[in-house]
Amino acid sequence: MSYADEAAKLITGDRNECYGHPGDDLGGIALMWSGLLNTRLTQPLSGKDVALMMTALKLRREAHKPKPDNLIDAHGYLMCAEWMETGRQPQR
């Protein structure tokens, strides 16, 4: 199974069951981060912003110490960004 396949399985299965739709989950994180950064931002963060920043975090970790979890999660966050943008849930 590819990393992308594994990510799709996670974000439409276990992750989705635990945390709900990525727009709600990552959107809530965006509200919290926006509050923490309110004196530094000119506008609030979006759920997609969070997905892209989490992708960057996973890529940084991969650059430091490669392991499959980093790449699977990076794929998953990018799939969540696409899901929020298009409204189309990834297929497992």
DSSP file (Angstrom, degrees, kcal/mol; ACC not computed):
  #  RESIDUE AA STRUCTURE BP1 BP2  ACC     N-H-->O    O-->H-N    N-H-->O    O-->H-N    TCO  KAPPA ALPHA  PHI   PSI    X-CA   Y-CA   Z-CA
    1    1 A M              0   0    0      0, 0.0     2,-0.0     0, 0.0     0, 0.0   0.000 360.0 360.0 360.0 136.2    0.0    0.0    0.0
    2    2 A S     >  -     0   0    0      1,-0.1     4,-2.4     4,-0.0     5,-0.2  -0.303 360.0-111.2 -76.2 164.6    1.4    3.5   -0.9
    3    3 A Y  H  > S+     0   0    0      1,-0.2     4,-2.6     2,-0.2     5,-0.2   0.891 121.2  52.6 -61.4 -39.2    1.7    6.2    1.7
    4    4 A A  H  > S+     0   0    0      2,-0.2     4,-2.5     1,-0.2    -1,-0.2   0.903 109.0  49.0 -64.4 -40.6   -1.1    8.1   -0.1
    5    5 A D  H  > S+     0   0    0      2,-0.2     4,-2.1     1,-0.2    -2,-0.2   0.919 112.3  48.3 -63.3 -43.4   -3.3    5.1    0.1
    6    6 A E  H  X S+     0   0    0     -4,-2.4     4,-2.1     2,-0.2    -2,-0.2   0.902 111.5  50.4 -63.5 -41.3   -2.5    4.7    3.8
    7    7 A A  H  X S+     0   0    0     -4,-2.6     4,-2.9     2,-0.2     5,-0.3   0.922 109.5  50.2 -63.4 -44.3   -3.2    8.4    4.4
    8    8 A A  H  X S+     0   0    0     -4,-2.5     4,-1.6     1,-0.2    -1,-0.2   0.901 109.7  51.6 -61.0 -40.5   -6.6    8.2    2.6
    9    9 A K  H  X S+     0   0    0     -4,-2.1     4,-0.6     1,-0.2     5,-0.3   0.911 113.7  44.6 -61.2 -43.1   -7.5    5.2    4.7
   10   10 A L  H ><>S+     0   0    0     -4,-2.1     5,-2.1     1,-0.2     6,-0.9   0.934 113.6  46.5 -69.2 -47.5   -6.6    7.1    7.9
   11   11 A I  H 3<5S+     0   0    0     -4,-2.9    -1,-0.2     1,-0.2    -2,-0.2   0.747 119.7  40.0 -74.0 -20.8   -8.3   10.4    7.1
   12   12 A T  H 3<5S+     0   0    0     -4,-1.6    -1,-0.2    -5,-0.3    -2,-0.2   0.482 129.5  26.4-100.6  -3.4  -11.5    8.8    5.9
   13   13 A G  T <X5S+     0   0    0     -4,-0.6     4,-2.6    -3,-0.6     5,-0.2   0.434 128.0   8.5-118.2-104.2  -11.5    6.2    8.7
   14   14 A D  H  >5S+     0   0    0     -5,-0.3     4,-2.3     1,-0.2     5,-0.2   0.894 130.3  46.7 -55.2 -49.0   -9.9    6.4   12.2
   15   15 A R  H  ><S+     0   0    0     -5,-2.1     4,-2.9     1,-0.2     5,-0.4   0.917 114.6  47.3 -62.4 -43.7   -9.0   10.1   12.0
   16   16 A N  H  > S+     0   0    0     -6,-0.9     4,-1.8     1,-0.2    -1,-0.2   0.882 112.6  49.5 -66.7 -37.7  -12.4   11.1   10.7
   17   17 A E  H  < S+     0   0    0     -4,-2.6    -1,-0.2     2,-0.2    -2,-0.2   0.875 117.8  40.2 -68.3 -37.0  -14.1    9.0   13.3
   18   18 A C  H  < S+     0   0    0     -4,-2.3    -2,-0.2    -5,-0.2    -3,-0.2   0.903 133.3  17.9 -77.8 -42.7  -12.0   10.5   16.2
   19   19 A Y  H  < S-     0   0    0     -4,-2.9    -3,-0.2     1,-0.2    -2,-0.2   0.531  97.4-133.9-113.9  -9.4  -11.9   14.1   15.1
   20   20 A G     <  -     0   0    0     -4,-1.8    -1,-0.2    -5,-0.4    -2,-0.1  -0.308  59.3  -5.7  85.4-172.0  -14.7   14.6   12.6
   21   21 A H    >>  -     0   0    0      1,-0.1     4,-2.6    -4,-0.1     3,-0.7  -0.271  68.1-124.5 -56.9 139.1  -14.6   16.4    9.2
   22   22 A P  H 3>>S+     0   0    0      0, 0.0     4,-2.6     0, 0.0     5,-0.6   0.816 109.9  60.3 -60.3 -29.7  -11.3   18.1    8.6
   23   23 A G  H 3>5S+     0   0    0      3,-0.2     4,-1.0     2,-0.2     5,-0.1   0.901 111.6  39.2 -63.1 -39.3  -13.0   21.4    8.0
   24   24 A D  H <>5S+     0   0    0     -3,-0.7     4,-2.0     3,-0.2    -1,-0.2   0.930 121.4  43.0 -73.5 -46.9  -14.4   21.3   11.5
   25   25 A D  H  X5S+     0   0    0     -4,-2.6     4,-1.8     2,-0.2    -2,-0.2   0.970 122.7  35.4 -65.3 -56.0  -11.3   19.8   13.2
   26   26 A L  H  X5S+     0   0    0     -4,-2.6     4,-2.4     1,-0.2    -1,-0.2   0.811 115.2  57.8 -72.0 -29.5   -8.7   22.0   11.4
   27   27 A G  H  X<S+     0   0    0     -4,-1.0     4,-2.0    -5,-0.6    -1,-0.2   0.895 106.4  49.5 -64.7 -39.6  -11.0   25.0   11.4
   28   28 A G  H  X S+     0   0    0     -4,-2.0     4,-2.0     2,-0.2    -2,-0.2   0.897 110.5  49.5 -64.6 -40.8  -11.2   24.7   15.2
   29   29 A I  H  X S+     0   0    0     -4,-1.8     4,-3.2     1,-0.2     5,-0.3   0.910 107.9  55.2 -62.8 -41.0   -7.4   24.5   15.4
   30   30 A A  H  X S+     0   0    0     -4,-2.4     4,-2.9     1,-0.2    15,-0.5   0.906 107.0  50.1 -59.0 -42.4   -7.3   27.6   13.1
   31   31 A L  H  X S+     0   0    0     -4,-2.0     4,-2.1     2,-0.2    -1,-0.2   0.920 113.0  46.3 -61.7 -43.0   -9.5   29.5   15.6
   32   32 A M  H  X S+     0   0    0     -4,-2.0     4,-2.1     2,-0.2    -2,-0.2   0.935 115.2  45.1 -66.1 -45.8   -7.3   28.6   18.5
   33   33 A W  H  X S+     0   0    0     -4,-3.2     4,-2.1     1,-0.2    -2,-0.2   0.897 111.0  54.2 -65.0 -39.2   -4.0   29.4   16.7
   34   34 A S  H  < S+     0   0    0     -4,-2.9     4,-0.2    -5,-0.3    -1,-0.2   0.904 108.7  49.9 -60.7 -40.5   -5.5   32.7   15.4
   35   35 A G  H >< S+     0   0    0     -4,-2.1     3,-0.9     1,-0.2    -1,-0.2   0.911 111.6  47.5 -62.8 -42.4   -6.3   33.6   19.0
   36   36 A L  H 3< S+     0   0    0     -4,-2.1     3,-0.3     1,-0.2    -1,-0.2   0.832 121.5  36.9 -66.7 -31.8   -2.8   32.8   20.1
   37   37 A L  T >X S+     0   0    0     -4,-2.1     3,-2.9     1,-0.2     4,-1.3   0.220  79.4 122.5-103.5  13.3   -1.3   34.8   17.2
   38   38 A N  T <4 S+     0   0    0     -3,-0.9    -1,-0.2     1,-0.3    -2,-0.1   0.748  73.4  51.4 -56.2 -29.1   -3.9   37.6   17.2
   39   39 A T  T 34 S+     0   0    0     -3,-0.3    -1,-0.3    -4,-0.2    -2,-0.1   0.561 115.5  43.0 -82.6  -6.0   -1.4   40.4   17.7
   40   40 A R  T <4 S+     0   0    0     -3,-2.9     2,-0.3    -6,-0.2    -2,-0.2   0.563  99.3  81.0-112.4 -13.8    0.7   39.1   14.8
   41   41 A L     <  -     0   0    0     -4,-1.3     4,-0.0    -7,-0.2    -7,-0.0  -0.697  53.8-160.5-100.0 147.1   -1.9   38.3   12.2
   42   42 A T  S    S+     0   0    0      1,-0.3    -1,-0.1    -2,-0.3    -4,-0.0   0.621  87.9  10.8 -92.9 -16.9   -3.6   40.6    9.8
   43   43 A Q  S    S-     0   0    0     -9,-0.0    -1,-0.3     0, 0.0     0, 0.0  -0.978  93.3 -88.3-153.2 155.9   -6.4   38.1    9.3
   44   44 A P        -     0   0    0      0, 0.0     2,-0.1     0, 0.0   -13,-0.1  -0.234  44.4-108.8 -64.8 153.1   -7.4   34.8   10.9
   45   45 A L        -     0   0    0    -15,-0.5     2,-0.2   -14,-0.1   -11,-0.1  -0.415  30.6-138.6 -74.2 157.0   -6.0   31.5    9.8
   46   46 A S     >  -     0   0    0     -2,-0.1     4,-1.9     1,-0.1     5,-0.1  -0.686  25.9-106.2-109.6 168.2   -8.2   29.0    7.9
   47   47 A G  H  > S+     0   0    0     -2,-0.2     4,-2.3     1,-0.2     5,-0.1   0.876 123.7  54.2 -58.5 -37.9   -8.4   25.2    8.3
   48   48 A K  H  > S+     0   0    0      2,-0.2     4,-2.5     1,-0.2    -1,-0.2   0.896 104.0  54.7 -65.0 -39.3   -6.5   24.9    5.0
   49   49 A D  H  > S+     0   0    0      1,-0.2     4,-2.5     2,-0.2    -1,-0.2   0.924 108.7  49.0 -57.0 -43.7   -3.7   27.1    6.5
   50   50 A V  H  X S+     0   0    0     -4,-1.9     4,-2.8     1,-0.2     5,-0.2   0.925 109.5  51.3 -62.9 -44.9   -3.5   24.6    9.4
   51   51 A A  H  X S+     0   0    0     -4,-2.3     4,-1.9     1,-0.2    -1,-0.2   0.902 112.2  46.8 -59.2 -41.2   -3.4   21.7    7.0
   52   52 A L  H  X S+     0   0    0     -4,-2.5     4,-2.2     2,-0.2    -1,-0.2   0.895 113.1  48.2 -69.7 -39.1   -0.5   23.3    5.0
   53   53 A M  H  X S+     0   0    0     -4,-2.5     4,-2.3     2,-0.2    -2,-0.2   0.881 111.0  50.5 -69.0 -36.5    1.4   24.2    8.2
   54   54 A M  H  X S+     0   0    0     -4,-2.8     4,-2.3     2,-0.2    -1,-0.2   0.867 108.5  53.3 -68.0 -34.7    1.0   20.7    9.5
   55   55 A T  H  X S+     0   0    0     -4,-1.9     4,-2.5    -5,-0.2    -2,-0.2   0.935 108.7  49.7 -60.8 -45.6    2.3   19.4    6.2
   56   56 A A  H  X S+     0   0    0     -4,-2.2     4,-2.5     1,-0.2    -2,-0.2   0.904 108.8  52.4 -60.3 -41.6    5.3   21.6    6.6
   57   57 A L  H  X S+     0   0    0     -4,-2.3     4,-2.3     1,-0.2    -1,-0.2   0.935 110.8  47.1 -59.1 -46.3    5.8   20.3   10.1
   58   58 A K  H  X S+     0   0    0     -4,-2.3     4,-2.2     1,-0.2    -2,-0.2   0.877 111.6  50.6 -65.5 -37.3    5.8   16.7    8.9
   59   59 A L  H  X S+     0   0    0     -4,-2.5     4,-2.3     2,-0.2    -1,-0.2   0.886 109.3  51.5 -67.9 -37.4    8.2   17.5    6.0
   60   60 A R  H  X S+     0   0    0     -4,-2.5     4,-1.7     2,-0.2    -2,-0.2   0.915 110.8  47.9 -63.0 -42.8   10.6   19.2    8.4
   61   61 A R  H  X S+     0   0    0     -4,-2.3     4,-3.3     1,-0.2    -2,-0.2   0.896 110.2  52.4 -64.1 -39.3   10.5   16.1   10.6
   62   62 A E  H  < S+     0   0    0     -4,-2.2    -2,-0.2     1,-0.2    -1,-0.2   0.896 107.8  51.4 -63.3 -39.9   11.0   13.9    7.6
   63   63 A A  H  < S+     0   0    0     -4,-2.3    -1,-0.2     1,-0.2    -2,-0.2   0.849 116.4  41.7 -64.7 -33.5   14.1   16.0    6.6
   64   64 A H  H  < S-     0   0    0     -4,-1.7    -2,-0.2     1,-0.2    -1,-0.2   0.930 138.5  -0.5 -79.2 -48.7   15.5   15.5   10.2
   65   65 A K  S  < S-     0   0    0     -4,-3.3    -1,-0.2    -5,-0.1    -2,-0.2  -0.767  78.5-138.8-148.4  94.8   14.7   11.9   10.7
   66   66 A P        +     0   0    0      0, 0.0    -4,-0.1     0, 0.0    -3,-0.1  -0.245  36.1 147.8 -60.2 136.4   12.9   10.0    7.9
   67   67 A K    >>  -     0   0    0      1,-0.1     3,-1.2     0, 0.0     4,-1.0  -0.929  55.6-110.8-162.1 150.2   10.1    7.5    8.8
   68   68 A P  H 3> S+     0   0    0      0, 0.0     4,-2.8     0, 0.0     5,-0.3   0.826 110.5  66.2 -54.1 -37.2    6.9    6.5    7.1
   69   69 A D  H 3> S+     0   0    0      1,-0.2     4,-2.6     2,-0.2     5,-0.2   0.872  98.5  53.8 -54.0 -39.9    4.6    8.2    9.6
   70   70 A N  H <> S+     0   0    0     -3,-1.2     4,-2.3     1,-0.2    -1,-0.2   0.931 112.9  41.2 -61.8 -46.9    5.9   11.6    8.5
   71   71 A L  H  X S+     0   0    0     -4,-1.0     4,-2.4     2,-0.2    -2,-0.2   0.877 114.4  51.6 -72.1 -37.8    5.2   11.0    4.8
   72   72 A I  H  X S+     0   0    0     -4,-2.8     4,-2.4     2,-0.2    -2,-0.2   0.949 113.3  45.2 -61.7 -48.2    1.8    9.3    5.5
   73   73 A D  H  X S+     0   0    0     -4,-2.6     4,-2.8    -5,-0.3     5,-0.2   0.893 110.4  54.0 -64.6 -39.5    0.7   12.2    7.7
   74   74 A A  H  X S+     0   0    0     -4,-2.3     4,-2.1    -5,-0.2    -1,-0.2   0.935 110.5  47.0 -60.3 -45.6    2.0   14.8    5.1
   75   75 A H  H  X S+     0   0    0     -4,-2.4     4,-2.5     1,-0.2    -2,-0.2   0.934 111.8  52.3 -57.4 -45.9   -0.1   13.1    2.4
   76   76 A G  H  X S+     0   0    0     -4,-2.4     4,-2.3     1,-0.2    -2,-0.2   0.905 108.2  48.7 -60.6 -44.2   -3.1   13.1    4.8
   77   77 A Y  H  X S+     0   0    0     -4,-2.8     4,-2.2     1,-0.2    -1,-0.2   0.895 112.0  49.4 -64.8 -38.5   -2.9   16.8    5.6
   78   78 A L  H  X S+     0   0    0     -4,-2.1     4,-2.2    -5,-0.2    -1,-0.2   0.884 110.3  50.9 -67.1 -36.5   -2.7   17.6    1.9
   79   79 A M  H  X S+     0   0    0     -4,-2.5     4,-2.6     2,-0.2    -2,-0.2   0.887 108.9  51.6 -65.5 -37.9   -5.7   15.4    1.2
   80   80 A C  H  X S+     0   0    0     -4,-2.3     4,-2.7     2,-0.2     5,-0.2   0.904 108.0  52.0 -64.3 -40.6   -7.5   17.2    4.0
   81   81 A A  H  X S+     0   0    0     -4,-2.2     4,-2.1     1,-0.2    -2,-0.2   0.927 112.3  45.4 -60.1 -44.6   -6.7   20.6    2.4
   82   82 A E  H  X S+     0   0    0     -4,-2.2     4,-3.1     2,-0.2     5,-0.4   0.907 111.1  53.5 -64.8 -41.7   -8.0   19.3   -0.9
   83   83 A W  H  X S+     0   0    0     -4,-2.6     4,-2.6     1,-0.2    -2,-0.2   0.920 111.4  45.4 -59.3 -46.1  -11.2   17.9    0.8
   84   84 A M  H  < S+     0   0    0     -4,-2.7    -1,-0.2     1,-0.2    -2,-0.2   0.887 116.6  46.1 -65.4 -38.1  -11.9   21.2    2.4
   85   85 A E  H  < S+     0   0    0     -4,-2.1    -2,-0.2    -5,-0.2    -1,-0.2   0.897 127.3  24.8 -71.8 -41.4  -11.3   23.1   -0.8
   86   86 A T  H  < S-     0   0    0     -4,-3.1    -3,-0.2     2,-0.2    -2,-0.2   0.694  91.8-130.8 -99.5 -21.8  -13.3   20.9   -3.1
   87   87 A G     <  +     0   0    0     -4,-2.6     2,-0.6    -5,-0.4    -4,-0.1   0.482  67.5 126.8  80.0   2.0  -15.8   19.3   -0.8
   88   88 A R        -     0   0    0     -6,-0.4    -1,-0.2    -5,-0.1    -2,-0.2  -0.848  57.3-137.0 -99.3 118.5  -14.9   15.9   -2.2
   89   89 A Q        -     0   0    0     -2,-0.6    -9,-0.1    -3,-0.1   -77,-0.0  -0.518  28.7-109.0 -70.6 134.7  -13.9   13.2    0.3
   90   90 A P        -     0   0    0      0, 0.0     2,-0.3     0, 0.0    -1,-0.1  -0.276  32.6-117.4 -61.4 151.2  -10.8   11.2   -0.7
   91   91 A Q              0   0    0      1,-0.1   -83,-0.1    -3,-0.1   -82,-0.1  -0.700 360.0 360.0 -90.8 142.7  -11.4    7.6   -1.7
   92   92 A R              0   0    0     -2,-0.3   -83,-0.1   -84,-0.1    -1,-0.1   0.453 360.0 360.0 -81.1 360.0   -9.9    4.8    0.3
